[in-house]
C-alpha cells in the first residue's frame, strides 16, 4: 500500500511540475520580458514566444532540482531486509529454505537482517518470528538485540542494532535454534518475520522459512 501511495505522489509531482513551470513562465513573461526590454528580439510576438520558452525551461529545471533535494533530504529510501537461510547457505530474498527437524536434535536457521535507515524511523521497531506449536525457538547464546519472549516468539529489537548511530547501513546475522517438541506425525509451517509496526518511510523485504517434521 505504501509503495502505491509513493508511486501516486511521484506521478502527481512529475505531472504538476510542467504545468506549474508553464504558469509561472507565462505570467512572468507578461510582466518582465527580458528579450523585449533589452531589445534582443525586435518582433514583440517572437520576443514573447522565446522568452516564455526560456522561462518555462528555467523554472522546470529549478522545480525538478528542488523536488529532488526535498526527496533526498526528507524522503531518502530506507529499507529493512530480513532474509532466512540455512547455515552456510546463499542469502537470497527469493529463496525458501526448508528445514526438517528431527526428534532429539536441534537444527539451525539463519536470519540475516540488513538495515539502511534512520534511527528515528526505526524507533521502537521490533521484528518477531511467531512460535508454532511443535517447534521451540532458542538463542545459541545471549544476545543484546535478540531474545525469546514469554510467548516463545523469537524477537529482534531493530532499534538496538543502530548502537549510537543516527543513520545505519548495517548487516547482522542471527542464529535460531529449532527444537522439535514431542509430537507425532508430519507437520509443516511457514515462518515469516513480522514488524510490530510499518513506518511510512520504511520498505520491508523478507522471505519465508519452512519448518517441518516427519513420522
Secondary structure, 3 states (H helix, E strand, C coil): CHHHHHHHHHHHHHHHHHHHHHHHHHHHHHHCCHHHHCCCCCCHHHHHHHHHHHHHHHHHHHHHHHHHHHHHHHCCCEEEEEEEECCCCCCCCCCEEEEECCCCCEEEEEEEEEEEEECCCCCCCEEEECCCCCEEEECCCCCCCEEECCCCCEEEEHHHHHCCCCEEEEEEEEEEEEEECCCCCCEEEEEEEEECCCCCCEEEEECEEEEEECC
